[in-house]
């Protein structure tokens, strides 16, 4: 059987198979005896130390690696000789004016008698790996600091639902002192069972669809209910395989409370506006009736009396007859004015013949007053509750008023249609300059705002669209039946 010296001799042969294998090693290799003299060293190790293999044969390793590293090697080499076991070390050293991390593996070479005759040292420069680990540790420290100071709950789970990482905010929310206390747990270990099942179902949905999921939900936290907005996203590897889920959740309780208050105030304002509109409409009806009945009746009596006086005057009193005739004409003109004012306040045709006839009258009256051509198309029979018909009529009036004031149009069309889903649609279109997006949403566009609010009170919508130079279209869509309902 070959002795240690035979093996060393074999290693020293340039064309020997063992030497060739050692030379192929990507690491520095040396062999020392019990006195720590170099018996063999490969070319990579010699070159790293600044020489050739023959420059180091017979020298003590401490003179080659320097006092500090040589002393550490000596301790471990003697440990190998003493125990006969492999020793692995990793040290930070200065080598050739450079700070490097050395990973050394010291392996015993046994004699035929079972003792250790020599030690093989395999040394690797692991500085790049250590620096990468340190860089990763620094990045993890920064990431941990950022996450722990994040005001939202943040977490990362694997595909089986185990927490891989959470921030301190998450840990506190589920009653844990440290984020590390949650790692490895599942939702069922952290939350009440019903809530945990909901979270697990969300995770499965996110991983199945590979789409982000946004959920707003109330959660019982420490005996109270809070609203949270949660975003969950699947985690995919470079091949597109699902690795798990990540997400964050923020407390929106205060926002929900303010939204509820805003909705309540909005509903109160709409209810108030509906009440004011109802009272105003009733007042219009009352004033229109009083003007038509009382003032109109008084003017009619005056006209009859003037006609009587005109007949009784002597023919030779031409001046008095002319004054009476002029006064009679004035009374007739006043009667027409009273009828017009009464009709504008509340057209009786709306109550007597319904919405369709009222629309036709409105189009004719608008064309007569403004000189703008006005076409109208209405169904033959429109059945709609009286209060709803009044609201639609008023919105059409408002739309026509806007055309007269702002559009600069020569033609306007009114179309009243009934949809298959029992909704009434009103369209008022003109060929004017076209309303701009800014004008549609101006805060002082009270007429348009009033139209939208009136439609909302009936559970409908009102939209205004315009194109520069191509006119404006106002579209109102409301259910034919049902009680008015304010929508946020």
C-alpha positions as CSV (number, residue, x, y, z in Angstrom):
1,X,0.0,0.0,0.0
2,X,1.3,3.5,-0.9
3,X,2.6,5.6,1.9
4,X,1.9,9.3,2.4
5,X,5.3,10.1,1.0
6,X,4.6,7.9,-2.1
7,X,1.3,9.9,-2.5
8,X,3.1,13.2,-2.2
9,X,5.8,12.1,-4.6
10,X,3.0,11.1,-7.0
11,X,1.4,14.5,-6.6
12,X,4.7,16.1,-7.4
13,X,5.0,14.5,-10.8
14,X,3.8,17.0,-13.4
15,X,2.3,14.3,-15.6
16,X,0.8,12.3,-12.7
17,X,-3.0,11.8,-12.7
18,X,-3.4,13.1,-9.1
19,X,-1.4,16.2,-9.9
20,X,-3.5,16.8,-13.0
21,X,-6.7,16.5,-11.0
22,X,-5.4,18.8,-8.3
23,X,-4.3,21.3,-11.0
24,X,-7.9,21.3,-12.3
25,X,-9.3,22.3,-8.9
26,X,-10.9,25.8,-8.9
27,X,-9.5,26.2,-5.4
28,X,-6.1,26.7,-3.8
29,X,-4.7,23.3,-2.6
30,X,-1.7,22.6,-0.4
31,X,-0.4,19.6,1.5
32,X,1.5,20.0,4.8
33,X,3.2,17.5,7.2
34,X,3.0,17.4,11.0
35,X,5.6,20.2,11.1
36,X,3.4,22.2,8.8
37,X,6.0,22.2,6.0
38,X,4.6,22.4,2.5
39,X,4.8,19.1,0.8
40,X,2.8,20.0,-2.3
41,X,1.0,23.1,-3.6
42,X,-1.0,23.6,-6.8
43,X,-0.3,26.3,-9.4
44,X,-3.4,28.3,-8.5
45,X,-2.4,28.5,-4.9
46,X,1.2,29.4,-5.8
47,X,0.1,32.1,-8.2
48,X,-2.3,33.5,-5.6
49,X,0.7,33.8,-3.2
50,X,2.8,35.4,-5.8
51,X,5.1,32.6,-7.0
52,X,5.6,29.2,-8.5
53,X,4.9,25.8,-6.8
54,X,8.6,25.0,-6.4
55,X,9.0,28.3,-4.6
56,X,7.0,27.1,-1.6
57,X,7.9,23.4,-1.3
58,X,9.6,22.7,2.0
59,X,8.5,26.1,3.6
60,X,6.3,26.3,6.6
61,X,2.7,27.4,5.8
62,X,2.9,30.3,8.4
63,X,5.7,31.9,6.4
64,X,3.5,31.7,3.3
65,X,0.1,32.9,4.5
66,X,1.3,35.4,7.0
67,X,1.5,35.4,10.8
68,X,-2.2,35.9,11.5
69,X,-3.7,33.5,8.9
70,X,-0.8,31.1,9.4
71,X,-1.5,30.9,13.1
72,X,-5.2,30.2,12.6
73,X,-4.2,27.5,10.0
74,X,-1.7,26.0,12.5
75,X,-4.4,25.7,15.2
76,X,-6.8,23.9,12.8
77,X,-4.1,21.8,11.1
78,X,-2.9,20.5,14.5
79,X,-6.6,19.8,15.3
80,X,-6.8,17.6,12.2
81,X,-3.6,15.7,13.2
82,X,-5.0,15.3,16.7
83,X,-8.6,14.2,15.9
84,X,-8.2,12.8,12.4
85,X,-11.4,14.7,11.4
86,X,-12.1,17.3,8.7
87,X,-12.1,20.9,9.8
88,X,-13.9,23.7,7.9
89,X,-13.2,27.3,8.7
90,X,-14.2,30.7,7.3
91,X,-12.1,33.7,8.1
92,X,-11.7,37.4,7.1
93,X,-8.1,38.1,6.2
94,X,-5.9,40.7,4.5
95,X,-4.1,39.0,1.6
96,X,-1.8,41.0,-0.7
97,X,-3.2,44.3,0.6
98,X,-6.8,43.2,0.0
99,X,-9.5,42.2,2.5
100,X,-10.8,38.8,1.5
101,X,-12.9,36.1,3.0
102,X,-11.3,32.6,3.0
103,X,-13.2,29.4,3.2
104,X,-10.7,26.6,4.2
105,X,-11.3,22.9,4.3
106,X,-8.6,20.8,6.1
107,X,-8.7,17.1,5.2
108,X,-6.5,14.4,6.9
109,X,-4.4,12.0,4.8
110,X,-4.3,8.7,6.8
111,X,-1.2,6.4,6.9
112,X,-1.4,2.6,6.6
113,X,-1.5,2.4,10.4
114,X,-4.6,4.7,10.6
115,X,-2.8,7.8,11.8
116,X,-2.7,11.1,10.1
117,X,0.4,11.5,8.0
118,X,-0.4,14.8,6.3
119,X,-3.2,17.4,5.9
120,X,-4.6,18.6,2.6
121,X,-5.8,22.2,2.7
122,X,-8.4,23.4,0.2
123,X,-8.8,27.1,0.3
124,X,-11.4,29.1,-1.6
125,X,-11.9,32.9,-1.9
126,X,-15.5,33.5,-0.9
127,X,-15.3,37.2,-0.7
128,X,-17.8,37.7,-3.6
129,X,-20.3,35.5,-1.9
130,X,-19.9,37.1,1.5
131,X,-20.2,40.6,0.0
132,X,-23.4,39.5,-1.8
133,X,-24.7,38.1,1.5
134,X,-23.8,41.3,3.3
135,X,-25.4,43.4,0.6
136,X,-28.5,41.2,0.8
137,X,-28.5,41.6,4.6
138,X,-28.3,45.4,4.2
139,X,-31.2,45.4,1.7
140,X,-33.2,43.2,4.0
141,X,-32.5,45.6,6.9
142,X,-33.7,48.6,4.8
143,X,-36.7,46.7,3.6
144,X,-37.6,45.6,7.2
145,X,-37.2,49.2,8.4
146,X,-39.4,50.4,5.6
147,X,-42.1,47.8,6.2
148,X,-42.1,48.1,10.0
149,X,-42.6,51.9,9.6
150,X,-45.3,51.4,7.0
151,X,-48.7,52.4,8.5
152,X,-50.5,49.5,6.6
153,X,-50.6,45.8,7.3
154,X,-48.1,44.1,4.9
155,X,-47.6,40.4,4.4
156,X,-46.1,37.7,2.1
157,X,-47.5,34.1,2.0
158,X,-46.4,31.0,0.2
159,X,-48.6,28.9,-2.0
160,X,-49.9,26.9,1.1
161,X,-50.9,30.1,3.0
162,X,-48.0,30.2,5.4
163,X,-46.7,33.6,6.3
164,X,-43.2,34.1,5.0
165,X,-42.9,37.7,6.2
166,X,-45.1,40.4,7.8
167,X,-44.4,43.9,9.1
168,X,-44.7,45.0,12.7
169,X,-48.0,46.7,12.0
170,X,-49.5,43.4,11.0
171,X,-48.0,41.6,14.0
172,X,-49.5,44.2,16.4
173,X,-52.9,44.0,14.7
174,X,-53.1,40.2,15.5
175,X,-51.8,40.5,19.0
176,X,-48.2,39.4,18.4
177,X,-45.3,41.2,19.9
178,X,-42.8,40.6,17.0
179,X,-43.2,40.1,13.3
180,X,-41.1,37.0,13.5
181,X,-43.8,35.5,15.8
182,X,-46.1,35.3,12.8
183,X,-43.7,33.7,10.3
184,X,-44.7,30.1,9.5
185,X,-48.2,30.5,10.8
186,X,-51.4,30.5,8.7
187,X,-54.5,32.7,8.7
188,X,-56.2,30.1,10.9
189,X,-53.5,30.5,13.5
190,X,-53.8,34.3,13.5
191,X,-57.5,35.3,12.9
192,X,-60.9,34.0,13.9
193,X,-62.0,31.0,11.8
194,X,-64.7,32.8,9.7
195,X,-62.3,35.7,8.9
196,X,-59.4,33.3,8.2
197,X,-61.6,31.3,5.8
198,X,-62.5,34.4,3.9
199,X,-58.8,35.3,3.6
200,X,-57.9,31.9,2.4
201,X,-60.7,32.0,-0.2
202,X,-59.4,35.4,-1.4
203,X,-55.8,34.0,-1.7
204,X,-57.1,31.0,-3.8
205,X,-59.0,33.3,-6.0
206,X,-56.0,35.6,-6.6
207,X,-53.7,32.7,-7.4
208,X,-56.3,31.1,-9.7
209,X,-57.0,34.3,-11.7
210,X,-53.5,35.7,-11.3
211,X,-55.2,39.1,-10.9
212,X,-55.0,41.6,-8.1
213,X,-58.0,41.8,-5.9
214,X,-59.3,44.8,-4.0
215,X,-61.7,44.3,-1.2
216,X,-63.3,46.7,1.3
217,X,-64.7,44.9,4.3
218,X,-65.5,45.4,8.0
219,X,-63.3,43.4,10.4
220,X,-63.7,42.8,14.1
221,X,-60.5,44.0,15.8
222,X,-60.0,43.8,19.6
223,X,-63.7,43.8,20.3
224,X,-64.6,46.6,17.8
225,X,-65.4,46.8,14.1
226,X,-63.1,48.5,11.7
227,X,-63.2,48.9,7.9
228,X,-60.1,47.8,5.9
229,X,-59.3,48.2,2.3
230,X,-57.1,45.2,1.2
231,X,-55.1,44.7,-2.0
232,X,-53.9,41.1,-2.8
233,X,-51.6,40.2,-5.6
234,X,-50.2,36.9,-6.8
235,X,-46.4,36.3,-6.7
236,X,-45.0,34.7,-9.9
237,X,-41.6,33.4,-10.7
238,X,-39.7,34.0,-14.0
239,X,-41.5,31.1,-15.6
240,X,-44.9,32.5,-14.6
241,X,-45.5,29.9,-11.9
242,X,-47.4,31.0,-8.8
243,X,-45.3,31.1,-5.7
244,X,-47.8,32.6,-3.3
245,X,-49.5,35.9,-2.5
246,X,-48.6,39.3,-1.2
247,X,-50.7,42.2,-0.1
248,X,-51.3,45.1,2.2
249,X,-54.3,46.4,4.1
250,X,-55.1,49.8,5.4
251,X,-57.6,51.1,7.9
252,X,-60.3,53.1,6.2
253,X,-62.7,53.3,9.2
254,X,-62.4,57.1,9.4
255,X,-62.9,57.4,5.7
256,X,-66.0,55.2,5.8
257,X,-67.4,57.2,8.7
258,X,-66.9,60.4,6.8
259,X,-68.4,58.8,3.6
260,X,-71.4,57.7,5.6
261,X,-71.8,61.2,7.0
262,X,-71.4,62.7,3.5
263,X,-74.0,60.3,2.1
264,X,-76.4,61.0,4.9
265,X,-76.0,64.8,4.4
266,X,-76.4,64.4,0.6
267,X,-79.6,62.4,1.1
268,X,-80.9,65.0,3.5
269,X,-80.1,67.8,1.1
270,X,-81.8,65.9,-1.7
271,X,-84.8,65.3,0.5
272,X,-84.8,69.0,1.3
273,X,-84.5,69.9,-2.3
274,X,-87.3,67.6,-3.2
275,X,-89.5,69.1,-0.5
276,X,-88.6,72.7,-1.7
277,X,-89.3,71.8,-5.3
278,X,-92.7,70.2,-4.3
279,X,-93.6,73.3,-2.3
280,X,-92.5,75.5,-5.1
281,X,-94.6,73.6,-7.6
282,X,-97.6,73.8,-5.4
283,X,-97.1,77.5,-5.0
284,X,-96.8,77.8,-8.8
285,X,-100.1,76.0,-9.2
286,X,-101.8,78.2,-6.6
287,X,-100.4,81.5,-8.0
288,X,-101.2,80.4,-11.6
289,X,-104.8,79.5,-10.6
290,X,-105.2,82.8,-8.7
291,X,-103.8,84.8,-11.6
292,X,-106.0,83.0,-14.1
293,X,-109.2,82.9,-12.1
294,X,-109.2,86.1,-10.1
295,X,-107.1,88.5,-12.1
296,X,-108.3,87.0,-15.4
297,X,-112.0,87.3,-14.2
298,X,-111.5,90.9,-13.1
299,X,-109.9,91.8,-16.4
300,X,-112.8,90.1,-18.3
301,X,-115.3,92.1,-16.3
302,X,-113.4,95.3,-17.1
303,X,-113.4,94.4,-20.8
304,X,-117.2,93.9,-20.7
305,X,-117.8,97.2,-18.9
306,X,-115.6,99.0,-21.3
307,X,-117.5,97.5,-24.2
308,X,-120.7,98.7,-22.5
309,X,-119.3,102.2,-22.0
310,X,-118.1,102.4,-25.6
311,X,-121.7,101.8,-26.8
312,X,-123.2,104.4,-24.4
313,X,-120.9,107.2,-25.3
314,X,-122.4,109.9,-27.7
315,X,-121.0,109.7,-31.2
316,X,-120.1,113.3,-31.1
317,X,-117.7,112.7,-28.1
318,X,-114.9,111.2,-30.3
319,X,-112.1,111.9,-27.8
320,X,-113.8,109.9,-25.0
321,X,-114.6,107.1,-27.4
322,X,-111.0,106.8,-28.5
323,X,-109.8,106.7,-24.9
324,X,-112.3,103.9,-24.0
325,X,-111.3,102.0,-27.1
326,X,-107.6,102.3,-26.2
327,X,-108.3,101.2,-22.7
328,X,-110.3,98.1,-24.0
329,X,-107.3,97.2,-26.2
330,X,-104.9,97.5,-23.2
331,X,-107.2,95.3,-21.1
332,X,-107.2,92.6,-23.9
333,X,-103.4,92.7,-24.1
334,X,-103.2,92.4,-20.3
335,X,-105.5,89.4,-20.4
336,X,-103.1,87.7,-22.9
337,X,-100.2,88.6,-20.6
338,X,-102.0,87.1,-17.6
339,X,-102.7,83.9,-19.6
340,X,-99.0,83.7,-20.7
341,X,-97.7,84.2,-17.1
342,X,-100.2,81.7,-15.8
343,X,-99.2,79.1,-18.4
344,X,-95.5,79.6,-17.7
345,X,-96.1,79.2,-14.0
346,X,-98.1,76.0,-14.5
347,X,-99.5,75.1,-17.9
348,X,-103.0,73.7,-17.4
349,X,-102.5,71.4,-20.4
350,X,-100.0,69.4,-18.2
351,X,-102.7,68.6,-15.7
352,X,-105.5,68.2,-18.3
353,X,-103.9,66.4,-21.2
354,X,-100.7,65.0,-19.8
355,X,-96.9,65.1,-20.5
356,X,-97.0,64.5,-24.3
357,X,-99.4,67.3,-25.0
358,X,-97.5,69.6,-22.6
359,X,-94.3,68.9,-24.5
360,X,-95.9,69.9,-27.8
361,X,-97.2,73.1,-26.3
362,X,-93.8,73.8,-24.8
363,X,-92.1,73.4,-28.2
364,X,-94.6,75.6,-29.9
365,X,-94.3,78.3,-27.2
366,X,-90.5,78.2,-27.3
367,X,-90.4,78.5,-31.1
368,X,-92.9,81.4,-31.0
369,X,-91.0,83.3,-28.3
370,X,-87.4,82.7,-29.5
371,X,-87.7,82.3,-33.3
372,X,-85.7,79.0,-33.0
373,X,-87.2,76.2,-35.0
374,X,-88.3,73.5,-32.5
375,X,-89.3,69.9,-33.5
376,X,-91.0,67.6,-31.1
377,X,-91.6,63.8,-31.1
378,X,-93.6,62.2,-28.4
379,X,-95.4,58.8,-28.0
380,X,-99.1,58.7,-28.7
381,X,-99.8,57.7,-25.1
382,X,-97.5,58.4,-22.2
383,X,-98.6,57.1,-18.8
384,X,-96.5,58.5,-16.0
385,X,-97.2,59.6,-12.5
386,X,-98.2,63.3,-12.2
387,X,-95.2,64.3,-10.0
388,X,-92.8,62.5,-12.4
389,X,-94.3,64.1,-15.4
390,X,-93.9,67.5,-13.8
391,X,-90.2,66.9,-13.1
392,X,-89.5,65.8,-16.7
393,X,-91.4,68.8,-18.0
394,X,-89.4,71.2,-15.8
395,X,-86.1,69.6,-17.0
396,X,-87.2,70.1,-20.6
397,X,-88.0,73.7,-19.8
398,X,-84.5,74.1,-18.3
399,X,-82.8,72.6,-21.3
400,X,-84.7,74.9,-23.7
401,X,-83.8,77.9,-21.5
402,X,-80.1,77.0,-21.8
403,X,-80.5,76.6,-25.6
404,X,-82.0,80.1,-25.8
405,X,-79.4,81.7,-23.6
406,X,-76.2,80.0,-24.5
407,X,-76.3,77.7,-27.6
408,X,-76.7,80.1,-30.5
409,X,-78.7,77.4,-32.2
410,X,-81.2,77.7,-35.1
411,X,-82.9,74.3,-34.5
412,X,-83.7,72.2,-31.5
413,X,-85.4,68.9,-31.3
414,X,-87.3,67.3,-28.4
415,X,-87.7,63.5,-28.4
416,X,-89.6,61.6,-25.7
417,X,-89.3,57.9,-25.8
418,X,-90.3,54.9,-23.7
419,X,-87.7,52.0,-23.4
420,X,-88.5,48.4,-23.2
421,X,-87.5,48.4,-19.5
422,X,-90.3,50.9,-18.7
423,X,-88.0,53.9,-18.5
424,X,-88.8,57.3,-20.0
425,X,-86.0,59.0,-22.0
426,X,-86.0,62.7,-22.9
427,X,-83.5,64.0,-25.4
428,X,-83.2,67.7,-26.2
429,X,-80.6,68.3,-29.0
430,X,-79.6,71.5,-30.7
431,X,-77.2,72.5,-33.5
432,X,-75.5,75.3,-31.6
433,X,-71.9,75.9,-30.6
434,X,-71.7,72.8,-28.4
435,X,-71.1,72.8,-24.6
436,X,-67.6,72.2,-23.4
437,X,-66.5,69.7,-20.7
438,X,-65.5,72.5,-18.5
439,X,-69.0,74.1,-18.7
440,X,-70.7,70.8,-18.0
441,X,-68.8,70.5,-14.7
442,X,-68.6,74.1,-13.6
443,X,-69.6,74.5,-10.0
444,X,-71.8,77.5,-10.9
445,X,-73.7,75.6,-13.6
446,X,-76.7,75.5,-11.3
447,X,-79.2,74.7,-14.1
448,X,-77.4,71.6,-15.1
449,X,-76.8,70.6,-11.5
450,X,-80.5,71.1,-10.8
451,X,-81.4,68.8,-13.7
452,X,-79.1,66.0,-12.4
453,X,-80.5,66.3,-8.9
454,X,-84.1,66.2,-10.2
455,X,-83.3,63.1,-12.2
456,X,-81.6,61.5,-9.2
457,X,-84.7,62.2,-7.0
458,X,-86.7,60.0,-9.5
459,X,-84.0,57.3,-9.5
460,X,-82.8,58.3,-12.9
461,X,-79.9,60.1,-14.5
462,X,-79.3,63.3,-16.5
463,X,-76.3,63.6,-18.9
464,X,-75.1,66.5,-21.0
465,X,-72.8,66.0,-23.9
466,X,-71.5,68.5,-26.5
467,X,-69.1,68.7,-29.4
468,X,-67.6,72.1,-30.5
469,X,-69.6,73.3,-33.5
470,X,-71.8,70.3,-33.5
471,X,-74.4,71.1,-30.8
472,X,-75.4,69.8,-27.4
473,X,-77.6,66.9,-26.3
474,X,-79.3,66.7,-22.9
475,X,-80.4,63.1,-22.1
476,X,-82.7,62.4,-19.2
477,X,-83.7,58.8,-18.3
478,X,-86.1,58.1,-15.4
479,X,-88.3,55.1,-14.5
480,X,-92.0,55.5,-15.5
481,X,-93.2,54.5,-12.0
482,X,-92.0,54.3,-8.5
483,X,-91.5,56.7,-5.6
484,X,-88.8,59.3,-5.8
485,X,-85.6,58.0,-4.4
486,X,-82.4,59.9,-3.6
487,X,-79.2,58.2,-4.7
488,X,-75.8,59.1,-3.5
